[in-house]
Amino acid sequence: MSYDSNNIFARILRGEIPCKKICEDDYSLAFFDINPKAPVHALVIPKGAYTSYEDFAANASDAEITGFYRAVGKVAKQLEVTNEGFRIIINSGVNGGQEVPHYHIHILGGHSLGPMLSHKS
Ligand code: AMP
């Protein structure tokens, strides 16, 4: 899939639409999800143009990968969810339910999140 430079997170990165910013550094931007699924629901996105987890893992530089994942840990600490626990979710592609085609990590916490998933075969 080629990168759509008009996706909503690309527009947030360019400052064309606002976000409720948590923090930002050279490699990442963190902001609150507009439709929270838990008392704490943040998104962390890399600054580079990567469509998905697999695109980021394959094509980002070592510095981008290290910088991004360190930032995710810092955001979780800043949101004070690390003591009680939290969940990271990465949705990828159609089966993963990915809506926005710019790689991102969800950080969810603030109460018990229950079982990971339910599965009916
Ligand atoms: P995903 O399904 O993993 O692609 O998640 C995309 C997430 O982006 C959803 O949880 C949306 O609520 C969230 N979202 C969409 N637009 C915005 C926005 N403008 N600001 C903050 N979060 C957004």
Backbone and ligand atoms as CSV (ligand in chain L), in Angstrom:
chain,resi,resn,atom,element,x,y,z
A,1,MET,N,N,0.860,-1.199,0.000
A,1,MET,CA,C,0.000,0.000,0.000
A,1,MET,C,C,0.896,1.249,0.000
A,2,SER,N,N,0.637,2.176,-0.892
A,2,SER,CA,C,1.458,3.398,-0.879
A,2,SER,C,C,0.885,4.383,0.150
A,3,TYR,N,N,1.750,5.241,0.636
A,3,TYR,CA,C,1.380,6.168,1.714
A,3,TYR,C,C,0.478,7.281,1.179
A,4,ASP,N,N,-0.646,7.492,1.842
A,4,ASP,CA,C,-1.570,8.573,1.481
A,4,ASP,C,C,-1.213,9.798,2.323
A,5,SER,N,N,-0.611,10.777,1.712
A,5,SER,CA,C,-0.116,11.920,2.497
A,5,SER,C,C,-1.237,12.832,2.971
A,6,ASN,N,N,-2.480,12.493,2.610
A,6,ASN,CA,C,-3.606,13.277,3.142
A,6,ASN,C,C,-4.367,12.548,4.238
A,7,ASN,N,N,-3.796,11.435,4.747
A,7,ASN,CA,C,-4.495,10.769,5.854
A,7,ASN,C,C,-4.498,11.688,7.066
A,8,ILE,N,N,-5.432,11.431,7.977
A,8,ILE,CA,C,-5.680,12.386,9.064
A,8,ILE,C,C,-4.458,12.601,9.965
A,9,PHE,N,N,-3.658,11.557,10.173
A,9,PHE,CA,C,-2.489,11.738,11.048
A,9,PHE,C,C,-1.388,12.525,10.331
A,10,ALA,N,N,-1.271,12.360,9.012
A,10,ALA,CA,C,-0.319,13.186,8.263
A,10,ALA,C,C,-0.728,14.650,8.378
A,11,ARG,N,N,-2.018,14.898,8.340
A,11,ARG,CA,C,-2.509,16.290,8.445
A,11,ARG,C,C,-2.284,16.838,9.849
A,12,ILE,N,N,-2.421,15.988,10.861
A,12,ILE,CA,C,-2.101,16.424,12.243
A,12,ILE,C,C,-0.609,16.749,12.333
A,13,LEU,N,N,0.244,15.889,11.765
A,13,LEU,CA,C,1.695,16.139,11.810
A,13,LEU,C,C,2.057,17.457,11.128
A,14,ARG,N,N,1.353,17.793,10.060
A,14,ARG,CA,C,1.642,19.048,9.352
A,14,ARG,C,C,0.991,20.250,10.035
A,15,GLY,N,N,0.221,19.996,11.088
A,15,GLY,CA,C,-0.431,21.095,11.811
A,15,GLY,C,C,-1.667,21.624,11.100
A,16,GLU,N,N,-2.189,20.846,10.139
A,16,GLU,CA,C,-3.364,21.323,9.391
A,16,GLU,C,C,-4.650,21.115,10.171
A,17,ILE,N,N,-4.646,20.109,11.047
A,17,ILE,CA,C,-5.786,19.947,11.946
A,17,ILE,C,C,-5.251,19.752,13.365
A,18,PRO,N,N,-6.014,20.202,14.355
A,18,PRO,CA,C,-5.494,20.183,15.728
A,18,PRO,C,C,-5.547,18.796,16.351
A,19,CYS,N,N,-4.767,18.634,17.408
A,19,CYS,CA,C,-4.863,17.424,18.221
A,19,CYS,C,C,-4.629,17.836,19.657
A,20,LYS,N,N,-5.045,16.959,20.575
A,20,LYS,CA,C,-4.796,17.204,21.995
A,20,LYS,C,C,-3.435,16.593,22.316
A,21,LYS,N,N,-2.405,17.399,22.111
A,21,LYS,CA,C,-1.024,16.903,22.168
A,21,LYS,C,C,-0.585,16.542,23.582
A,22,ILE,N,N,0.108,15.431,23.697
A,22,ILE,CA,C,0.703,15.014,24.972
A,22,ILE,C,C,2.183,15.390,24.975
A,23,CYS,N,N,2.894,15.005,23.940
A,23,CYS,CA,C,4.301,15.371,23.824
A,23,CYS,C,C,4.785,15.052,22.415
A,24,GLU,N,N,5.975,15.526,22.133
A,24,GLU,CA,C,6.518,15.404,20.777
A,24,GLU,C,C,8.036,15.404,20.876
A,25,ASP,N,N,8.694,14.642,20.007
A,25,ASP,CA,C,10.145,14.753,19.885
A,25,ASP,C,C,10.512,14.565,18.417
A,26,ASP,N,N,11.793,14.320,18.151
A,26,ASP,CA,C,12.235,14.241,16.752
A,26,ASP,C,C,11.561,13.100,15.993
A,27,TYR,N,N,11.165,12.043,16.708
A,27,TYR,CA,C,10.693,10.829,16.035
A,27,TYR,C,C,9.212,10.545,16.212
A,28,SER,N,N,8.556,11.243,17.122
A,28,SER,CA,C,7.193,10.850,17.455
A,28,SER,C,C,6.341,12.036,17.867
A,29,LEU,N,N,5.035,11.810,17.730
A,29,LEU,CA,C,4.038,12.745,18.270
A,29,LEU,C,C,3.021,11.892,19.017
A,30,ALA,N,N,2.680,12.326,20.233
A,30,ALA,CA,C,1.668,11.615,21.035
A,30,ALA,C,C,0.509,12.563,21.308
A,31,PHE,N,N,-0.700,12.037,21.145
A,31,PHE,CA,C,-1.893,12.854,21.399
A,31,PHE,C,C,-3.031,11.927,21.837
A,32,PHE,N,N,-4.069,12.527,22.411
A,32,PHE,CA,C,-5.195,11.735,22.898
A,32,PHE,C,C,-6.105,11.335,21.737
A,33,ASP,N,N,-6.612,10.097,21.820
A,33,ASP,CA,C,-7.555,9.610,20.810
A,33,ASP,C,C,-8.858,10.404,20.915
A,34,ILE,N,N,-9.403,10.761,19.773
A,34,ILE,CA,C,-10.617,11.577,19.729
A,34,ILE,C,C,-11.848,10.795,20.200
A,35,ASN,N,N,-11.752,9.481,20.153
A,35,ASN,CA,C,-12.887,8.619,20.521
A,35,ASN,C,C,-12.392,7.575,21.522
A,36,PRO,N,N,-12.112,8.024,22.776
A,36,PRO,CA,C,-11.403,7.137,23.715
A,36,PRO,C,C,-12.174,5.870,24.063
A,37,LYS,N,N,-11.416,4.760,24.137
A,37,LYS,CA,C,-11.992,3.460,24.479
A,37,LYS,C,C,-11.652,3.062,25.916
A,38,ALA,N,N,-11.033,3.966,26.653
A,38,ALA,CA,C,-10.665,3.724,28.054
A,38,ALA,C,C,-10.429,5.097,28.675
A,39,PRO,N,N,-10.381,5.169,30.016
A,39,PRO,CA,C,-10.160,6.480,30.654
A,39,PRO,C,C,-8.893,7.177,30.148
A,40,VAL,N,N,-7.867,6.387,29.859
A,40,VAL,CA,C,-6.672,6.933,29.207
A,40,VAL,C,C,-6.556,6.239,27.847
A,41,HIS,N,N,-6.545,7.026,26.796
A,41,HIS,CA,C,-6.387,6.457,25.454
A,41,HIS,C,C,-5.574,7.441,24.621
A,42,ALA,N,N,-4.304,7.089,24.459
A,42,ALA,CA,C,-3.386,7.937,23.700
A,42,ALA,C,C,-2.957,7.225,22.433
A,43,LEU,N,N,-2.549,8.010,21.473
A,43,LEU,CA,C,-1.965,7.487,20.236
A,43,LEU,C,C,-0.547,8.023,20.133
A,44,VAL,N,N,0.366,7.171,19.723
A,44,VAL,CA,C,1.729,7.618,19.442
A,44,VAL,C,C,2.010,7.282,17.987
A,45,ILE,N,N,2.447,8.282,17.245
A,45,ILE,CA,C,2.706,8.076,15.820
A,45,ILE,C,C,4.144,8.483,15.499
A,46,PRO,N,N,4.772,7.766,14.567
A,46,PRO,CA,C,6.096,8.204,14.130
A,46,PRO,C,C,5.965,9.423,13.216
A,47,LYS,N,N,7.015,10.214,13.159
A,47,LYS,CA,C,6.960,11.396,12.279
A,47,LYS,C,C,7.139,11.022,10.817
A,48,GLY,N,N,7.766,9.886,10.557
A,48,GLY,CA,C,7.977,9.457,9.175
A,48,GLY,C,C,6.694,8.915,8.559
A,49,ALA,N,N,6.700,8.831,7.228
A,49,ALA,CA,C,5.518,8.419,6.467
A,49,ALA,C,C,5.498,6.900,6.303
A,50,TYR,N,N,4.949,6.203,7.306
A,50,TYR,CA,C,4.850,4.740,7.262
A,50,TYR,C,C,3.389,4.347,7.389
A,51,THR,N,N,2.946,3.456,6.519
A,51,THR,CA,C,1.521,3.122,6.487
A,51,THR,C,C,1.095,2.221,7.643
A,52,SER,N,N,1.989,1.347,8.086
A,52,SER,CA,C,1.570,0.252,8.964
A,52,SER,C,C,2.738,-0.227,9.813
A,53,TYR,N,N,2.426,-1.104,10.764
A,53,TYR,CA,C,3.488,-1.707,11.579
A,53,TYR,C,C,4.552,-2.351,10.700
A,54,GLU,N,N,4.113,-3.141,9.722
A,54,GLU,CA,C,5.096,-3.887,8.933
A,54,GLU,C,C,5.925,-2.960,8.041
A,55,ASP,N,N,5.320,-1.881,7.571
A,55,ASP,CA,C,6.063,-0.889,6.789
A,55,ASP,C,C,7.131,-0.243,7.685
A,56,PHE,N,N,6.721,0.153,8.901
A,56,PHE,CA,C,7.666,0.783,9.832
A,56,PHE,C,C,8.793,-0.184,10.196
A,57,ALA,N,N,8.437,-1.415,10.529
A,57,ALA,CA,C,9.446,-2.398,10.956
A,57,ALA,C,C,10.448,-2.683,9.838
A,58,ALA,N,N,9.962,-2.696,8.599
A,58,ALA,CA,C,10.845,-3.040,7.478
A,58,ALA,C,C,11.644,-1.846,6.976
A,59,ASN,N,N,11.069,-0.655,7.035
A,59,ASN,CA,C,11.660,0.461,6.284
A,59,ASN,C,C,12.162,1.629,7.116
A,60,ALA,N,N,11.768,1.723,8.382
A,60,ALA,CA,C,12.265,2.835,9.204
A,60,ALA,C,C,13.731,2.588,9.542
A,61,SER,N,N,14.456,3.668,9.773
A,61,SER,CA,C,15.867,3.539,10.167
A,61,SER,C,C,15.943,3.056,11.620
A,62,ASP,N,N,17.124,2.559,11.996
A,62,ASP,CA,C,17.315,2.133,13.384
A,62,ASP,C,C,17.027,3.296,14.335
A,63,ALA,N,N,17.460,4.496,13.974
A,63,ALA,CA,C,17.235,5.663,14.846
A,63,ALA,C,C,15.742,5.948,14.992
A,64,GLU,N,N,15.003,5.830,13.896
A,64,GLU,CA,C,13.551,6.076,13.968
A,64,GLU,C,C,12.869,5.025,14.855
A,65,ILE,N,N,13.270,3.772,14.686
A,65,ILE,CA,C,12.632,2.695,15.458
A,65,ILE,C,C,12.953,2.859,16.943
A,66,THR,N,N,14.219,3.085,17.247
A,66,THR,CA,C,14.601,3.253,18.651
A,66,THR,C,C,13.923,4.481,19.246
A,67,GLY,N,N,13.989,5.591,18.519
A,67,GLY,CA,C,13.402,6.839,19.030
A,67,GLY,C,C,11.910,6.689,19.272
A,68,PHE,N,N,11.232,6.032,18.332
A,68,PHE,CA,C,9.781,5.882,18.444
A,68,PHE,C,C,9.412,5.020,19.651
A,69,TYR,N,N,10.040,3.849,19.782
A,69,TYR,CA,C,9.634,2.954,20.875
A,69,TYR,C,C,10.051,3.487,22.240
A,70,ARG,N,N,11.140,4.224,22.298
A,70,ARG,CA,C,11.468,4.876,23.574
A,70,ARG,C,C,10.398,5.917,23.915
A,71,ALA,N,N,9.930,6.613,22.905
A,71,ALA,CA,C,8.893,7.625,23.142
A,71,ALA,C,C,7.612,6.973,23.662
A,72,VAL,N,N,7.249,5.811,23.125
A,72,VAL,CA,C,6.024,5.127,23.595
A,72,VAL,C,C,6.139,4.846,25.096
A,73,GLY,N,N,7.288,4.364,25.517
A,73,GLY,CA,C,7.490,4.100,26.940
A,73,GLY,C,C,7.404,5.367,27.782
A,74,LYS,N,N,7.957,6.444,27.265
A,74,LYS,CA,C,7.914,7.718,28.007
A,74,LYS,C,C,6.484,8.242,28.114
A,75,VAL,N,N,5.710,8.074,27.045
A,75,VAL,CA,C,4.324,8.544,27.071
A,75,VAL,C,C,3.538,7.756,28.116
A,76,ALA,N,N,3.726,6.439,28.149
A,76,ALA,CA,C,3.009,5.615,29.146
A,76,ALA,C,C,3.355,6.093,30.553
A,77,LYS,N,N,4.607,6.407,30.783
A,77,LYS,CA,C,5.019,6.910,32.107
A,77,LYS,C,C,4.384,8.255,32.380
A,78,GLN,N,N,4.426,9.132,31.393
A,78,GLN,CA,C,3.873,10.481,31.570
A,78,GLN,C,C,2.378,10.424,31.865
A,79,LEU,N,N,1.698,9.433,31.287
A,79,LEU,CA,C,0.252,9.303,31.513
A,79,LEU,C,C,-0.064,8.575,32.820
A,80,GLU,N,N,0.988,8.125,33.512
A,80,GLU,CA,C,0.863,7.489,34.833
A,80,GLU,C,C,0.021,6.219,34.778
A,81,VAL,N,N,0.236,5.417,33.728
A,81,VAL,CA,C,-0.473,4.142,33.643
A,81,VAL,C,C,0.449,2.953,33.922
A,82,THR,N,N,1.733,3.203,34.125
A,82,THR,CA,C,2.667,2.074,34.224
A,82,THR,C,C,2.535,1.321,35.549
A,83,ASN,N,N,2.170,1.996,36.621
A,83,ASN,CA,C,2.049,1.287,37.904
A,83,ASN,C,C,0.855,0.345,37.912
A,84,GLU,N,N,-0.295,0.831,37.476
A,84,GLU,CA,C,-1.516,0.014,37.491
A,84,GLU,C,C,-1.569,-0.941,36.295
A,85,GLY,N,N,-0.856,-0.615,35.254
A,85,GLY,CA,C,-0.848,-1.448,34.053
A,85,GLY,C,C,-1.631,-0.814,32.915
A,86,PHE,N,N,-1.303,-1.238,31.733
A,86,PHE,CA,C,-1.909,-0.642,30.539
A,86,PHE,C,C,-1.824,-1.647,29.396
A,87,ARG,N,N,-2.404,-1.275,28.259
A,87,ARG,CA,C,-2.357,-2.154,27.079
A,87,ARG,C,C,-1.920,-1.334,25.871
A,88,ILE,N,N,-1.078,-1.948,25.086
A,88,ILE,CA,C,-0.702,-1.355,23.799
A,88,ILE,C,C,-1.392,-2.157,22.710
A,89,ILE,N,N,-1.995,-1.437,21.768
A,89,ILE,CA,C,-2.647,-2.095,20.637
A,89,ILE,C,C,-2.088,-1.500,19.347
A,90,ILE,N,N,-1.765,-2.386,18.422
A,90,ILE,CA,C,-1.385,-1.973,17.070
A,90,ILE,C,C,-2.328,-2.680,16.117
A,91,ASN,N,N,-3.154,-1.931,15.442
A,91,ASN,CA,C,-4.030,-2.511,14.429
A,91,ASN,C,C,-3.333,-2.421,13.079
A,92,SER,N,N,-3.418,-3.491,12.305
A,92,SER,CA,C,-2.780,-3.470,10.990
A,92,SER,C,C,-3.693,-4.081,9.946
A,93,GLY,N,N,-3.938,-3.333,8.898
A,93,GLY,CA,C,-4.696,-3.842,7.755
A,93,GLY,C,C,-6.167,-4.080,8.051
A,94,VAL,N,N,-6.837,-4.706,7.117
A,94,VAL,CA,C,-8.298,-4.871,7.186
A,94,VAL,C,C,-8.688,-5.762,8.359
A,95,ASN,N,N,-8.078,-6.945,8.478
A,95,ASN,CA,C,-8.451,-7.837,9.579
A,95,ASN,C,C,-8.077,-7.258,10.932
A,96,GLY,N,N,-7.040,-6.446,10.957
A,96,GLY,CA,C,-6.631,-5.801,12.208
A,96,GLY,C,C,-7.493,-4.615,12.583
A,97,GLY,N,N,-8.350,-4.175,11.660
A,97,GLY,CA,C,-9.237,-3.048,11.966
A,97,GLY,C,C,-8.547,-1.697,11.905
A,98,GLN,N,N,-7.473,-1.593,11.133
A,98,GLN,CA,C,-6.764,-0.307,11.034
A,98,GLN,C,C,-7.590,0.670,10.202
A,99,GLU,N,N,-7.875,1.824,10.804
A,99,GLU,CA,C,-8.680,2.834,10.104
A,99,GLU,C,C,-7.820,3.919,9.479
A,100,VAL,N,N,-6.756,4.287,10.175
A,100,VAL,CA,C,-5.921,5.393,9.689
A,100,VAL,C,C,-4.609,4.813,9.149
A,101,PRO,N,N,-4.306,5.055,7.861
A,101,PRO,CA,C,-3.140,4.401,7.249
A,101,PRO,C,C,-1.824,5.158,7.472
A,102,HIS,N,N,-1.613,5.540,8.730
A,102,HIS,CA,C,-0.297,6.038,9.179
A,102,HIS,C,C,-0.021,5.257,10.454
A,103,TYR,N,N,1.105,4.537,10.480
A,103,TYR,CA,C,1.403,3.651,11.615
A,103,TYR,C,C,1.213,4.368,12.960
A,104,HIS,N,N,0.581,3.681,13.898
A,104,HIS,CA,C,0.369,4.262,15.232
A,104,HIS,C,C,0.186,3.157,16.260
A,105,ILE,N,N,0.497,3.540,17.495
A,105,ILE,CA,C,0.303,2.658,18.646
A,105,ILE,C,C,-0.754,3.273,19.546
A,106,HIS,N,N,-1.689,2.453,19.993
A,106,HIS,CA,C,-2.655,2.890,21.001
A,106,HIS,C,C,-2.096,2.542,22.380
A,107,ILE,N,N,-2.186,3.464,23.329
A,107,ILE,CA,C,-1.893,3.173,24.740
A,107,ILE,C,C,-3.202,3.350,25.496
A,108,LEU,N,N,-3.644,2.250,26.137
A,108,LEU,CA,C,-4.933,2.278,26.841
A,108,LEU,C,C,-4.729,1.922,28.301
A,109,GLY,N,N,-5.400,2.637,29.171
A,109,GLY,CA,C,-5.285,2.327,30.589
A,109,GLY,C,C,-6.277,3.147,31.392
A,110,GLY,N,N,-6.048,3.154,32.702
A,110,GLY,CA,C,-6.903,3.938,33.587
A,110,GLY,C,C,-7.954,3.115,34.296
A,111,HIS,N,N,-8.201,1.899,33.836
A,111,HIS,CA,C,-9.020,0.921,34.554
A,111,HIS,C,C,-8.688,-0.470,34.009
A,112,SER,N,N,-9.280,-1.508,34.615
A,112,SER,CA,C,-9.005,-2.852,34.122
A,112,SER,C,C,-9.577,-3.009,32.709
A,113,LEU,N,N,-8.777,-3.510,31.795
A,113,LEU,CA,C,-9.187,-3.596,30.395
A,113,LEU,C,C,-9.791,-4.950,30.041
A,114,GLY,N,N,-9.876,-5.854,31.024
A,114,GLY,CA,C,-10.528,-7.131,30.761
A,114,GLY,C,C,-9.686,-8.038,29.889
A,115,PRO,N,N,-10.308,-9.127,29.407
A,115,PRO,CA,C,-9.549,-10.073,28.588
A,115,PRO,C,C,-9.118,-9.440,27.276
A,116,MET,N,N,-8.071,-9.996,26.703
A,116,MET,CA,C,-7.502,-9.379,25.505
A,116,MET,C,C,-8.499,-9.352,24.352
A,117,LEU,N,N,-9.046,-10.528,24.017
A,117,LEU,CA,C,-10.012,-10.635,22.921
A,117,LEU,C,C,-10.898,-11.821,23.221
A,118,SER,N,N,-12.092,-11.841,22.627
A,118,SER,CA,C,-12.852,-13.090,22.689
A,118,SER,C,C,-12.875,-13.691,21.288
A,119,HIS,N,N,-12.892,-14.984,21.225
A,119,HIS,CA,C,-12.835,-15.649,19.922
A,119,HIS,C,C,-13.885,-16.748,19.848
A,120,LYS,N,N,-14.706,-16.684,18.799
A,120,LYS,CA,C,-15.668,-17.783,18.579
A,120,LYS,C,C,-15.272,-18.456,17.276
A,121,SER,N,N,-15.058,-19.788,17.318
A,121,SER,CA,C,-14.654,-20.458,16.076
A,121,SER,C,C,-15.884,-20.998,15.357
L,1,AMP,P1,P,-6.951,2.423,14.100
L,1,AMP,O1,O,-8.280,1.756,14.003
L,1,AMP,O2,O,-5.931,1.611,14.838
L,1,AMP,O3,O,-6.476,2.926,12.752
L,1,AMP,O4,O,-7.166,3.686,15.042
L,1,AMP,C1,C,-7.374,4.990,14.584
L,1,AMP,C2,C,-7.742,5.804,15.791
L,1,AMP,O5,O,-7.608,7.172,15.448
L,1,AMP,C3,C,-9.163,5.609,16.295
L,1,AMP,O6,O,-9.133,5.155,17.653
L,1,AMP,C4,C,-9.789,7.001,16.168
L,1,AMP,O7,O,-10.654,7.310,17.235
L,1,AMP,C5,C,-8.561,7.883,16.173
L,1,AMP,N1,N,-8.706,9.177,15.508
L,1,AMP,C6,C,-9.240,9.408,14.285
L,1,AMP,N2,N,-9.174,10.726,14.002
L,1,AMP,C7,C,-8.582,11.326,15.060
L,1,AMP,C8,C,-8.220,12.669,15.364
L,1,AMP,N3,N,-8.465,13.681,14.522
L,1,AMP,N4,N,-7.637,12.921,16.557
L,1,AMP,C9,C,-7.376,11.917,17.433
L,1,AMP,N5,N,-7.687,10.623,17.186
L,1,AMP,C10,C,-8.276,10.331,16.025
